[in-house]
């Protein structure tokens, strides 16, 4: 059995950087800004952020959560995303039975986390993340002796097919879109990663979570209209992570 400590340490440290990247992606998504080409800038003064101030976790703590140039507050959600990214890597390392499981588990959880952030930010599920989720889910099944690639393909097909049918039926009955294609692609990735048998549980957990939080919001006085858009993809991605831990 190879020593997995170096790989585990690398994944956990990488988790902070991945969390920072995903949070920045979600932050730029509503404005249509590129996460690849556009440099990071302070929202207060517009100054480009130097590399020394982009070290995950360390830079935020060193600068006390403020811009070095103007002192404007850096959103706490960026710092929290870095911590969560590390936490997800720790979960993957803790549960994994092999080095491959560590890498694929961390990557799959990071994809789900990024999709949660993007859906909450702009009601969008980027194709790059849903596509990577499908590929990672397929690799997870391929390296699992109890499953295999066929199981991943069946799970992806059933997940995407079921939600595509729901999407079309809703459009036919209500004459408007109820589920986006992003949700269909997301379910393909979830089905590939968890297998078709886990899909009902994912849908149930996501639905209960959405109903619970919507009900809590109504109790607090934030009554939602029937046409209010709900980031259901975020609930699905979160539910997939919960079911992955349970399985």
SVG drawing of the C-alpha trace seen along z (x, -y; Angstrom):
<svg xmlns="http://www.w3.org/2000/svg" viewBox="-51 -54 56 59">
<polyline fill="none" stroke="black" stroke-width="0.4" points="0.0,0.0 1.7,-3.3 2.1,-6.1 -0.9,-8.4 0.1,-11.2 1.8,-13.4 -1.1,-13.1 -3.6,-13.8 -1.6,-16.9 -1.5,-18.2 -5.2,-17.8 -6.1,-19.5 -3.8,-22.5 -5.2,-22.5 -8.7,-22.6 -8.2,-26.2 -7.0,-27.3 -9.9,-25.5 -12.4,-27.0 -11.0,-30.5 -11.2,-29.9 -14.8,-28.7 -15.9,-31.6 -14.3,-34.1 -16.0,-32.3 -19.4,-32.5 -18.7,-36.2 -17.9,-37.1 -20.6,-35.1 -23.5,-37.6 -21.3,-40.3 -20.1,-38.1 -16.5,-38.5 -13.9,-35.9 -12.4,-33.8 -9.4,-33.0 -8.4,-36.2 -9.4,-39.0 -7.0,-39.6 -8.4,-39.8 -9.1,-43.4 -10.4,-45.1 -14.1,-46.1 -13.4,-49.2 -10.5,-50.9 -10.0,-48.8 -6.4,-48.0 -5.1,-44.7 -4.4,-42.3 -0.8,-41.2 0.0,-37.5 1.2,-37.8 -2.3,-38.8 -3.9,-35.9 -2.5,-33.1 -5.6,-31.2 -6.5,-31.6 -3.1,-33.1 -3.6,-36.4 -7.1,-36.9 -5.9,-36.4 -2.7,-38.5 -4.7,-41.5 -7.5,-41.0 -9.9,-40.6 -9.2,-44.0 -7.6,-45.4 -4.0,-46.3 -4.5,-49.5 -7.7,-51.1 -8.7,-49.1 -12.0,-48.0 -13.5,-44.9 -13.0,-41.6 -16.2,-39.6 -16.1,-36.9 -17.7,-34.4 -14.3,-34.2 -12.5,-33.2 -15.3,-30.7 -15.1,-29.2 -11.4,-28.5 -12.1,-26.8 -14.9,-24.7 -12.7,-23.7 -10.2,-22.4 -12.9,-20.7 -14.2,-18.9 -10.7,-17.6 -10.4,-16.3 -13.7,-14.4 -12.5,-12.9 -9.2,-11.8 -11.0,-10.5 -13.4,-8.3 -11.2,-7.2 -9.9,-3.6 -7.3,-4.3 -5.2,-7.2 -7.5,-7.3 -10.5,-7.5 -8.9,-10.5 -8.3,-12.5 -11.6,-11.6 -13.7,-12.1 -12.1,-15.6 -12.6,-16.6 -16.2,-15.5 -17.0,-17.3 -15.3,-20.5 -17.4,-20.4 -20.6,-20.1 -19.5,-23.0 -18.7,-25.1 -22.2,-24.4 -23.8,-25.3 -22.0,-28.7 -22.8,-29.5 -26.4,-28.6 -26.9,-30.6 -25.0,-33.5 -26.7,-33.7 -29.1,-30.7 -26.6,-29.2 -24.8,-25.9 -21.7,-26.3 -21.2,-23.6 -17.6,-23.4 -18.5,-22.2 -21.4,-19.9 -19.2,-18.4 -16.3,-17.8 -18.8,-16.3 -19.9,-13.8 -16.3,-12.8 -15.3,-12.6 -18.4,-10.5 -17.6,-8.2 -14.0,-7.8 -15.3,-7.1 -17.4,-4.3 -14.7,-2.9 -12.2,-2.6 -14.9,-1.0 -14.8,2.8 -18.4,3.0 -19.7,0.7 -17.9,0.1 -18.3,-2.3 -21.6,-0.8 -23.2,-1.6 -22.0,-5.2 -23.5,-5.5 -26.8,-4.0 -26.9,-6.4 -26.1,-9.4 -28.7,-8.4 -31.4,-7.9 -30.6,-11.0 -30.6,-13.3 -33.5,-11.5 -35.8,-11.7 -35.1,-15.5 -35.4,-16.2 -38.9,-14.5 -39.8,-16.6 -38.6,-19.8 -40.6,-19.0 -43.7,-18.0 -43.6,-21.2 -43.2,-23.4 -46.2,-21.6 -48.4,-22.1 -47.4,-25.5 -46.2,-27.0 -43.0,-28.2 -39.6,-26.8 -39.5,-25.1 -36.1,-23.3 -33.1,-24.5 -30.9,-22.3 -28.2,-22.9 -30.2,-20.8 -30.5,-18.0 -26.7,-18.0 -26.2,-18.2 -28.3,-15.0 -26.2,-13.3 -23.1,-14.0 -24.8,-12.9 -26.1,-9.7 -22.6,-8.9 -21.0,-9.5 -23.5,-7.8 -25.3,-5.3 -29.0,-5.2 -30.1,-3.7 -29.1,-6.8 -31.0,-9.2 -34.4,-9.0 -32.6,-9.7 -30.8,-12.7 -34.1,-14.1 -35.8,-13.5 -33.1,-15.2 -33.0,-18.1 -36.7,-18.6 -37.0,-18.4 -34.1,-21.0 -35.8,-23.3 -39.2,-23.0 -37.7,-23.4 -35.7,-26.6 -38.6,-28.1 -40.9,-27.4 -38.5,-28.9 -38.2,-32.0 -42.0,-32.3 -42.2,-32.0 -39.7,-34.8 -41.9,-37.0 -40.3,-36.6 -43.3,-35.2 -42.3,-33.8 -44.5,-34.1 -45.4,-31.0 -43.2,-32.3 -40.2,-32.9 -37.1,-31.2 -35.4,-28.7 -31.8,-27.6 -32.8,-23.9 -29.5,-23.0 -27.8,-24.1 -30.1,-21.8 -29.4,-18.9 -25.7,-19.4 -25.8,-19.7 -28.0,-16.6 -25.6,-14.7 -22.7,-15.5 -24.8,-14.3 -25.8,-11.1 -22.2,-10.5 -21.2,-10.7 -24.0,-8.4 -23.2,-5.8"/>
</svg>
